[in-house]
Amino acid sequence: MAGGTQVSVPDEAQGAPVGLVGSVSAREERARPRAENAPWLRAEQDRRPEREILGRAAACLAREVK
């Protein structure tokens, strides 16, 4: 280049993956909360039948009280 000027080349043009922050990619950053929430989601799915039964019992009780 003439005059010694430097041109900045974007990282993706240099072959580096887009979205890297240090050694953790953006995809990994999004996956971490999902992985942390997975046990909670499974526990909620396990309690779904109990919640249905309790909801039906509450509705039945409400009808009897009227």
Buried (B, 14 or more C-beta within 10 A) or exposed (E): EEEEEEEEEEEEEEEEEEBEEEEEBEEEEEEEEEEEEEEEEEEEEEEEEEEEEEEEEEEEEEEEEE
